[in-house]
């Protein structure tokens, strides 16, 4: 495997797979690579159960426009008639 192919694979895995770790890193102000490492360690110690949480988070992030509440216009008061 050449270095160019390796860079493409790393780019796919780090930035395009689901983006859960990078999104969480942006929200918490932590590097995404350290979140990924902690996720891997946690997966080994808990026998893979964080993988289910990861897939749920990826589903929510992919379809977050369905989970956001819709902004309703401010209702006018009865006294504004």
Gaussian input, Z-matrix of N, CA and C with variables (Angstrom, degrees):
# hf/3-21g

backbone

0 1
 N
 C     1     B1
 C     2     B2     1     A1
 N     3     B3     2     A2     1     D1
 C     4     B4     3     A3     2     D2
 C     5     B5     4     A4     3     D3
 N     6     B6     5     A5     4     D4
 C     7     B7     6     A6     5     D5
 C     8     B8     7     A7     6     D6
 N     9     B9     8     A8     7     D7
 C    10    B10     9     A9     8     D8
 C    11    B11    10    A10     9     D9
 N    12    B12    11    A11    10    D10
 C    13    B13    12    A12    11    D11
 C    14    B14    13    A13    12    D12
 N    15    B15    14    A14    13    D13
 C    16    B16    15    A15    14    D14
 C    17    B17    16    A16    15    D15
 N    18    B18    17    A17    16    D16
 C    19    B19    18    A18    17    D17
 C    20    B20    19    A19    18    D18
 N    21    B21    20    A20    19    D19
 C    22    B22    21    A21    20    D20
 C    23    B23    22    A22    21    D21
 N    24    B24    23    A23    22    D22
 C    25    B25    24    A24    23    D23
 C    26    B26    25    A25    24    D24
 N    27    B27    26    A26    25    D25
 C    28    B28    27    A27    26    D26
 C    29    B29    28    A28    27    D27
 N    30    B30    29    A29    28    D28
 C    31    B31    30    A30    29    D29
 C    32    B32    31    A31    30    D30
 N    33    B33    32    A32    31    D31
 C    34    B34    33    A33    32    D32
 C    35    B35    34    A34    33    D33
 N    36    B36    35    A35    34    D34
 C    37    B37    36    A36    35    D35
 C    38    B38    37    A37    36    D36
 N    39    B39    38    A38    37    D37
 C    40    B40    39    A39    38    D38
 C    41    B41    40    A40    39    D39
 N    42    B42    41    A41    40    D40
 C    43    B43    42    A42    41    D41
 C    44    B44    43    A43    42    D42
 N    45    B45    44    A44    43    D43
 C    46    B46    45    A45    44    D44
 C    47    B47    46    A46    45    D45
 N    48    B48    47    A47    46    D46
 C    49    B49    48    A48    47    D47
 C    50    B50    49    A49    48    D48
 N    51    B51    50    A50    49    D49
 C    52    B52    51    A51    50    D50
 C    53    B53    52    A52    51    D51
 N    54    B54    53    A53    52    D52
 C    55    B55    54    A54    53    D53
 C    56    B56    55    A55    54    D54
 N    57    B57    56    A56    55    D55
 C    58    B58    57    A57    56    D56
 C    59    B59    58    A58    57    D57
 N    60    B60    59    A59    58    D58
 C    61    B61    60    A60    59    D59
 C    62    B62    61    A61    60    D60
 N    63    B63    62    A62    61    D61
 C    64    B64    63    A63    62    D62
 C    65    B65    64    A64    63    D63
 N    66    B66    65    A65    64    D64
 C    67    B67    66    A66    65    D65
 C    68    B68    67    A67    66    D66
 N    69    B69    68    A68    67    D67
 C    70    B70    69    A69    68    D68
 C    71    B71    70    A70    69    D69
 N    72    B72    71    A71    70    D70
 C    73    B73    72    A72    71    D71
 C    74    B74    73    A73    72    D72
 N    75    B75    74    A74    73    D73
 C    76    B76    75    A75    74    D74
 C    77    B77    76    A76    75    D75
 N    78    B78    77    A77    76    D76
 C    79    B79    78    A78    77    D77
 C    80    B80    79    A79    78    D78
 N    81    B81    80    A80    79    D79
 C    82    B82    81    A81    80    D80
 C    83    B83    82    A82    81    D81
 N    84    B84    83    A83    82    D82
 C    85    B85    84    A84    83    D83
 C    86    B86    85    A85    84    D84
 N    87    B87    86    A86    85    D85
 C    88    B88    87    A87    86    D86
 C    89    B89    88    A88    87    D87
 N    90    B90    89    A89    88    D88
 C    91    B91    90    A90    89    D89
 C    92    B92    91    A91    90    D90
 N    93    B93    92    A92    91    D91
 C    94    B94    93    A93    92    D92
 C    95    B95    94    A94    93    D93
 N    96    B96    95    A95    94    D94
 C    97    B97    96    A96    95    D95
 C    98    B98    97    A97    96    D96
 N    99    B99    98    A98    97    D97
 C   100   B100    99    A99    98    D98
 C   101   B101   100   A100    99    D99
 N   102   B102   101   A101   100   D100
 C   103   B103   102   A102   101   D101
 C   104   B104   103   A103   102   D102
 N   105   B105   104   A104   103   D103
 C   106   B106   105   A105   104   D104
 C   107   B107   106   A106   105   D105
 N   108   B108   107   A107   106   D106
 C   109   B109   108   A108   107   D107
 C   110   B110   109   A109   108   D108
 N   111   B111   110   A110   109   D109
 C   112   B112   111   A111   110   D110
 C   113   B113   112   A112   111   D111
 N   114   B114   113   A113   112   D112
 C   115   B115   114   A114   113   D113
 C   116   B116   115   A115   114   D114
 N   117   B117   116   A116   115   D115
 C   118   B118   117   A117   116   D116
 C   119   B119   118   A118   117   D117
 N   120   B120   119   A119   118   D118
 C   121   B121   120   A120   119   D119
 C   122   B122   121   A121   120   D120
 N   123   B123   122   A122   121   D121
 C   124   B124   123   A123   122   D122
 C   125   B125   124   A124   123   D123
 N   126   B126   125   A125   124   D124
 C   127   B127   126   A126   125   D125
 C   128   B128   127   A127   126   D126
 N   129   B129   128   A128   127   D127
 C   130   B130   129   A129   128   D128
 C   131   B131   130   A130   129   D129
 N   132   B132   131   A131   130   D130
 C   133   B133   132   A132   131   D131
 C   134   B134   133   A133   132   D132
 N   135   B135   134   A134   133   D133
 C   136   B136   135   A135   134   D134
 C   137   B137   136   A136   135   D135
 N   138   B138   137   A137   136   D136
 C   139   B139   138   A138   137   D137
 C   140   B140   139   A139   138   D138
 N   141   B141   140   A140   139   D139
 C   142   B142   141   A141   140   D140
 C   143   B143   142   A142   141   D141
 N   144   B144   143   A143   142   D142
 C   145   B145   144   A144   143   D143
 C   146   B146   145   A145   144   D144
 N   147   B147   146   A146   145   D145
 C   148   B148   147   A147   146   D146
 C   149   B149   148   A148   147   D147
 N   150   B150   149   A149   148   D148
 C   151   B151   150   A150   149   D149
 C   152   B152   151   A151   150   D150
 N   153   B153   152   A152   151   D151
 C   154   B154   153   A153   152   D152
 C   155   B155   154   A154   153   D153
 N   156   B156   155   A155   154   D154
 C   157   B157   156   A156   155   D155
 C   158   B158   157   A157   156   D156
 N   159   B159   158   A158   157   D157
 C   160   B160   159   A159   158   D158
 C   161   B161   160   A160   159   D159
 N   162   B162   161   A161   160   D160
 C   163   B163   162   A162   161   D161
 C   164   B164   163   A163   162   D162
 N   165   B165   164   A164   163   D163
 C   166   B166   165   A165   164   D164
 C   167   B167   166   A166   165   D165
 N   168   B168   167   A167   166   D166
 C   169   B169   168   A168   167   D167
 C   170   B170   169   A169   168   D168
 N   171   B171   170   A170   169   D169
 C   172   B172   171   A171   170   D170
 C   173   B173   172   A172   171   D171
 N   174   B174   173   A173   172   D172
 C   175   B175   174   A174   173   D173
 C   176   B176   175   A175   174   D174
 N   177   B177   176   A176   175   D175
 C   178   B178   177   A177   176   D176
 C   179   B179   178   A178   177   D177
 N   180   B180   179   A179   178   D178
 C   181   B181   180   A180   179   D179
 C   182   B182   181   A181   180   D180
 N   183   B183   182   A182   181   D181
 C   184   B184   183   A183   182   D182
 C   185   B185   184   A184   183   D183
 N   186   B186   185   A185   184   D184
 C   187   B187   186   A186   185   D185
 C   188   B188   187   A187   186   D186
 N   189   B189   188   A188   187   D187
 C   190   B190   189   A189   188   D188
 C   191   B191   190   A190   189   D189
 N   192   B192   191   A191   190   D190
 C   193   B193   192   A192   191   D191
 C   194   B194   193   A193   192   D192
 N   195   B195   194   A194   193   D193
 C   196   B196   195   A195   194   D194
 C   197   B197   196   A196   195   D195
 N   198   B198   197   A197   196   D196
 C   199   B199   198   A198   197   D197
 C   200   B200   199   A199   198   D198
 N   201   B201   200   A200   199   D199
 C   202   B202   201   A201   200   D200
 C   203   B203   202   A202   201   D201
 N   204   B204   203   A203   202   D202
 C   205   B205   204   A204   203   D203
 C   206   B206   205   A205   204   D204
 N   207   B207   206   A206   205   D205
 C   208   B208   207   A207   206   D206
 C   209   B209   208   A208   207   D207
 N   210   B210   209   A209   208   D208
 C   211   B211   210   A210   209   D209
 C   212   B212   211   A211   210   D210
 N   213   B213   212   A212   211   D211
 C   214   B214   213   A213   212   D212
 C   215   B215   214   A214   213   D213
 N   216   B216   215   A215   214   D214
 C   217   B217   216   A216   215   D215
 C   218   B218   217   A217   216   D216
 N   219   B219   218   A218   217   D217
 C   220   B220   219   A219   218   D218
 C   221   B221   220   A220   219   D219
 N   222   B222   221   A221   220   D220
 C   223   B223   222   A222   221   D221
 C   224   B224   223   A223   222   D222
 N   225   B225   224   A224   223   D223
 C   226   B226   225   A225   224   D224
 C   227   B227   226   A226   225   D225
 N   228   B228   227   A227   226   D226
 C   229   B229   228   A228   227   D227
 C   230   B230   229   A229   228   D228
 N   231   B231   230   A230   229   D229
 C   232   B232   231   A231   230   D230
 C   233   B233   232   A232   231   D231
 N   234   B234   233   A233   232   D232
 C   235   B235   234   A234   233   D233
 C   236   B236   235   A235   234   D234
 N   237   B237   236   A236   235   D235
 C   238   B238   237   A237   236   D236
 C   239   B239   238   A238   237   D237
 N   240   B240   239   A239   238   D238
 C   241   B241   240   A240   239   D239
 C   242   B242   241   A241   240   D240

   B1=1.4421
   B2=1.5248
   B3=1.3139
   B4=1.4637
   B5=1.5335
   B6=1.3012
   B7=1.4669
   B8=1.5257
   B9=1.3158
   B10=1.4661
   B11=1.5286
   B12=1.3208
   B13=1.4642
   B14=1.5178
   B15=1.3152
   B16=1.4631
   B17=1.5239
   B18=1.3165
   B19=1.4592
   B20=1.5265
   B21=1.3395
   B22=1.4590
   B23=1.5197
   B24=1.3258
   B25=1.4619
   B26=1.5219
   B27=1.3163
   B28=1.4638
   B29=1.5218
   B30=1.3127
   B31=1.4594
   B32=1.5164
   B33=1.3190
   B34=1.4565
   B35=1.5160
   B36=1.3257
   B37=1.4622
   B38=1.5146
   B39=1.3068
   B40=1.4572
   B41=1.5249
   B42=1.3164
   B43=1.4527
   B44=1.5188
   B45=1.3302
   B46=1.4443
   B47=1.5232
   B48=1.3131
   B49=1.4498
   B50=1.5298
   B51=1.2860
   B52=1.4565
   B53=1.5220
   B54=1.3032
   B55=1.4454
   B56=1.5078
   B57=1.3250
   B58=1.4594
   B59=1.5215
   B60=1.3236
   B61=1.4657
   B62=1.5232
   B63=1.3285
   B64=1.4606
   B65=1.5240
   B66=1.3277
   B67=1.4673
   B68=1.5235
   B69=1.3317
   B70=1.4588
   B71=1.5223
   B72=1.3253
   B73=1.4613
   B74=1.5165
   B75=1.3398
   B76=1.4610
   B77=1.5228
   B78=1.3177
   B79=1.4684
   B80=1.5250
   B81=1.3360
   B82=1.4576
   B83=1.5186
   B84=1.3236
   B85=1.4574
   B86=1.5174
   B87=1.3265
   B88=1.4647
   B89=1.5191
   B90=1.3277
   B91=1.4582
   B92=1.5241
   B93=1.3196
   B94=1.4606
   B95=1.5258
   B96=1.3227
   B97=1.4691
   B98=1.5193
   B99=1.3342
   B100=1.4607
   B101=1.5231
   B102=1.3175
   B103=1.4684
   B104=1.5191
   B105=1.3198
   B106=1.4656
   B107=1.5276
   B108=1.3243
   B109=1.4661
   B110=1.5216
   B111=1.3323
   B112=1.4632
   B113=1.5176
   B114=1.3148
   B115=1.4542
   B116=1.5255
   B117=1.3157
   B118=1.4689
   B119=1.5266
   B120=1.3371
   B121=1.4645
   B122=1.5232
   B123=1.3101
   B124=1.4579
   B125=1.5210
   B126=1.3170
   B127=1.4656
   B128=1.5277
   B129=1.3270
   B130=1.4712
   B131=1.5245
   B132=1.3232
   B133=1.4620
   B134=1.5221
   B135=1.3150
   B136=1.4684
   B137=1.5219
   B138=1.3056
   B139=1.4605
   B140=1.5228
   B141=1.3147
   B142=1.4608
   B143=1.5045
   B144=1.3182
   B145=1.4638
   B146=1.5324
   B147=1.3457
   B148=1.4684
   B149=1.5264
   B150=1.3109
   B151=1.4607
   B152=1.5234
   B153=1.3283
   B154=1.4666
   B155=1.5228
   B156=1.3247
   B157=1.4702
   B158=1.5224
   B159=1.3329
   B160=1.4607
   B161=1.5204
   B162=1.3301
   B163=1.4650
   B164=1.5259
   B165=1.3158
   B166=1.4633
   B167=1.5254
   B168=1.3356
   B169=1.4659
   B170=1.5204
   B171=1.3263
   B172=1.4662
   B173=1.5268
   B174=1.3323
   B175=1.4589
   B176=1.5252
   B177=1.3274
   B178=1.4668
   B179=1.5274
   B180=1.3406
   B181=1.4638
   B182=1.5209
   B183=1.3235
   B184=1.4629
   B185=1.5275
   B186=1.3196
   B187=1.4616
   B188=1.5279
   B189=1.3216
   B190=1.4574
   B191=1.5189
   B192=1.3239
   B193=1.4602
   B194=1.5277
   B195=1.3410
   B196=1.4614
   B197=1.5240
   B198=1.3185
   B199=1.4514
   B200=1.5252
   B201=1.3193
   B202=1.4548
   B203=1.5210
   B204=1.3149
   B205=1.4681
   B206=1.5223
   B207=1.2941
   B208=1.4604
   B209=1.5172
   B210=1.2929
   B211=1.4580
   B212=1.5189
   B213=1.3090
   B214=1.4486
   B215=1.5239
   B216=1.3265
   B217=1.4567
   B218=1.5259
   B219=1.3058
   B220=1.4588
   B221=1.5227
   B222=1.3072
   B223=1.4514
   B224=1.5274
   B225=1.2794
   B226=1.4526
   B227=1.5138
   B228=1.2838
   B229=1.4617
   B230=1.5247
   B231=1.2999
   B232=1.4607
   B233=1.5241
   B234=1.3128
   B235=1.4456
   B236=1.5395
   B237=1.3316
   B238=1.4400
   B239=1.5327
   B240=1.3072
   B241=1.4589
   B242=1.4561
   A1=108.18
   A2=115.87
   A3=119.84
   A4=110.05
   A5=114.68
   A6=119.12
   A7=111.51
   A8=117.49
   A9=120.09
   A10=110.65
   A11=116.89
   A12=120.67
   A13=110.66
   A14=115.98
   A15=120.19
   A16=110.58
   A17=117.27
   A18=120.94
   A19=111.81
   A20=116.90
   A21=120.02
   A22=111.55
   A23=116.08
   A24=120.28
   A25=110.52
   A26=116.53
   A27=120.51
   A28=110.10
   A29=117.38
   A30=120.79
   A31=110.96
   A32=116.97
   A33=120.82
   A34=110.92
   A35=116.11
   A36=119.48
   A37=112.54
   A38=117.50
   A39=119.54
   A40=113.40
   A41=118.10
   A42=119.01
   A43=115.03
   A44=117.95
   A45=117.97
   A46=114.44
   A47=119.31
   A48=119.49
   A49=110.79
   A50=118.64
   A51=120.89
   A52=111.69
   A53=118.02
   A54=121.33
   A55=114.45
   A56=118.22
   A57=120.81
   A58=110.71
   A59=117.51
   A60=120.55
   A61=111.44
   A62=117.36
   A63=119.18
   A64=110.77
   A65=118.08
   A66=120.90
   A67=110.16
   A68=115.77
   A69=119.69
   A70=110.94
   A71=116.74
   A72=120.56
   A73=112.22
   A74=116.77
   A75=120.05
   A76=111.35
   A77=116.78
   A78=120.64
   A79=112.43
   A80=116.52
   A81=120.05
   A82=113.88
   A83=116.97
   A84=120.40
   A85=113.16
   A86=116.66
   A87=122.95
   A88=107.68
   A89=117.14
   A90=120.35
   A91=110.02
   A92=115.63
   A93=120.88
   A94=111.44
   A95=116.93
   A96=118.98
   A97=111.36
   A98=118.12
   A99=119.15
   A100=110.78
   A101=117.71
   A102=120.18
   A103=109.89
   A104=117.10
   A105=120.44
   A106=111.23
   A107=116.83
   A108=120.31
   A109=110.58
   A110=117.29
   A111=120.39
   A112=111.24
   A113=117.10
   A114=120.75
   A115=111.00
   A116=117.25
   A117=121.04
   A118=110.41
   A119=117.10
   A120=119.94
   A121=110.97
   A122=116.55
   A123=120.71
   A124=111.06
   A125=117.27
   A126=120.83
   A127=111.30
   A128=117.16
   A129=119.36
   A130=111.26
   A131=117.05
   A132=119.67
   A133=113.31
   A134=117.87
   A135=120.60
   A136=111.90
   A137=117.27
   A138=123.97
   A139=113.47
   A140=117.49
   A141=122.10
   A142=116.34
   A143=119.93
   A144=119.89
   A145=113.67
   A146=121.73
   A147=119.41
   A148=113.43
   A149=117.37
   A150=119.45
   A151=110.19
   A152=117.04
   A153=120.92
   A154=109.73
   A155=116.71
   A156=121.08
   A157=110.25
   A158=116.98
   A159=121.05
   A160=111.15
   A161=117.60
   A162=120.61
   A163=111.71
   A164=117.78
   A165=120.66
   A166=109.80
   A167=116.91
   A168=120.77
   A169=111.02
   A170=117.26
   A171=119.23
   A172=110.86
   A173=117.23
   A174=120.40
   A175=110.62
   A176=116.31
   A177=120.34
   A178=110.67
   A179=117.65
   A180=120.58
   A181=111.74
   A182=116.39
   A183=119.58
   A184=111.71
   A185=116.52
   A186=121.41
   A187=111.56
   A188=117.25
   A189=120.22
   A190=113.41
   A191=117.61
   A192=118.80
   A193=111.05
   A194=118.22
   A195=120.85
   A196=111.71
   A197=117.69
   A198=121.92
   A199=113.57
   A200=117.19
   A201=119.57
   A202=109.39
   A203=116.75
   A204=117.67
   A205=110.27
   A206=114.75
   A207=118.55
   A208=109.33
   A209=115.89
   A210=121.46
   A211=107.59
   A212=114.60
   A213=119.61
   A214=108.92
   A215=116.78
   A216=117.86
   A217=110.56
   A218=114.19
   A219=119.44
   A220=109.45
   A221=114.78
   A222=119.57
   A223=109.36
   A224=113.18
   A225=117.44
   A226=109.47
   A227=114.93
   A228=120.97
   A229=110.22
   A230=114.78
   A231=120.34
   A232=109.83
   A233=116.72
   A234=121.35
   A235=112.27
   A236=118.50
   A237=122.04
   A238=112.96
   A239=118.22
   A240=120.71
   A241=109.76
   D1=125.01
   D2=-179.48
   D3=-77.00
   D4=166.61
   D5=-178.46
   D6=-67.61
   D7=-29.69
   D8=178.02
   D9=-67.64
   D10=-42.66
   D11=177.22
   D12=-65.38
   D13=-39.01
   D14=178.56
   D15=-63.38
   D16=-41.67
   D17=178.17
   D18=-63.57
   D19=-36.22
   D20=177.26
   D21=-65.82
   D22=-41.32
   D23=179.18
   D24=-66.00
   D25=-44.10
   D26=178.75
   D27=-63.04
   D28=-40.68
   D29=178.47
   D30=-62.71
   D31=-41.98
   D32=178.76
   D33=-63.37
   D34=-46.38
   D35=-176.80
   D36=-69.63
   D37=-37.15
   D38=-174.75
   D39=-84.14
   D40=-36.82
   D41=-169.81
   D42=-112.98
   D43=-22.63
   D44=-170.96
   D45=-117.92
   D46=-7.92
   D47=-173.15
   D48=-62.02
   D49=-68.12
   D50=173.54
   D51=-136.64
   D52=-24.03
   D53=177.36
   D54=79.66
   D55=14.61
   D56=-177.78
   D57=-68.54
   D58=-47.54
   D59=-177.74
   D60=-67.31
   D61=-39.00
   D62=179.26
   D63=-70.06
   D64=-36.98
   D65=176.87
   D66=-64.47
   D67=-44.81
   D68=179.58
   D69=-65.47
   D70=-37.89
   D71=177.20
   D72=-64.24
   D73=-38.94
   D74=177.22
   D75=-65.59
   D76=-40.22
   D77=-179.18
   D78=-69.59
   D79=-37.21
   D80=-176.66
   D81=-94.88
   D82=-11.26
   D83=-179.32
   D84=76.81
   D85=30.17
   D86=-179.73
   D87=-117.71
   D88=151.90
   D89=176.84
   D90=-64.93
   D91=140.91
   D92=-178.86
   D93=-67.46
   D94=-31.03
   D95=-179.86
   D96=-66.49
   D97=-37.57
   D98=178.37
   D99=-69.87
   D100=-33.94
   D101=176.01
   D102=-65.26
   D103=-40.69
   D104=178.54
   D105=-63.19
   D106=-41.27
   D107=179.27
   D108=-64.45
   D109=-45.22
   D110=177.84
   D111=-63.40
   D112=-35.91
   D113=177.44
   D114=-64.50
   D115=-41.29
   D116=178.84
   D117=-65.18
   D118=-45.55
   D119=178.35
   D120=-61.82
   D121=-43.79
   D122=-179.94
   D123=-63.77
   D124=-36.14
   D125=178.29
   D126=-65.44
   D127=-37.81
   D128=178.18
   D129=-68.75
   D130=-41.10
   D131=-176.65
   D132=-75.00
   D133=-26.35
   D134=-178.11
   D135=-108.92
   D136=17.41
   D137=175.70
   D138=59.52
   D139=37.83
   D140=170.69
   D141=87.14
   D142=4.28
   D143=-178.50
   D144=-66.22
   D145=-28.27
   D146=176.16
   D147=-65.73
   D148=-16.28
   D149=177.68
   D150=-64.77
   D151=-36.29
   D152=176.96
   D153=-64.27
   D154=-43.63
   D155=177.84
   D156=-63.10
   D157=-38.25
   D158=178.88
   D159=-63.41
   D160=-43.86
   D161=179.36
   D162=-67.21
   D163=-36.17
   D164=176.09
   D165=-65.45
   D166=-43.37
   D167=178.80
   D168=-64.68
   D169=-37.56
   D170=178.56
   D171=-67.26
   D172=-36.96
   D173=177.17
   D174=-65.02
   D175=-44.42
   D176=-179.63
   D177=-64.51
   D178=-41.63
   D179=179.34
   D180=-67.07
   D181=-35.49
   D182=179.62
   D183=-69.28
   D184=-32.79
   D185=-176.95
   D186=-118.18
   D187=36.67
   D188=-174.62
   D189=-67.93
   D190=-20.50
   D191=178.06
   D192=-69.44
   D193=-20.65
   D194=175.16
   D195=-80.60
   D196=-24.49
   D197=-175.75
   D198=-93.50
   D199=-13.62
   D200=178.87
   D201=-77.75
   D202=138.78
   D203=177.04
   D204=-70.71
   D205=143.75
   D206=178.85
   D207=-77.75
   D208=143.42
   D209=-178.96
   D210=-86.73
   D211=117.95
   D212=178.99
   D213=-96.21
   D214=144.25
   D215=178.66
   D216=-64.07
   D217=149.20
   D218=-178.41
   D219=-65.26
   D220=129.88
   D221=-179.45
   D222=-72.77
   D223=140.96
   D224=177.40
   D225=-79.16
   D226=151.03
   D227=-178.87
   D228=-76.32
   D229=159.86
   D230=176.47
   D231=-64.22
   D232=-28.85
   D233=-175.87
   D234=-79.85
   D235=-6.14
   D236=-179.06
   D237=-86.07
   D238=3.21
   D239=-177.97
   D240=-63.27

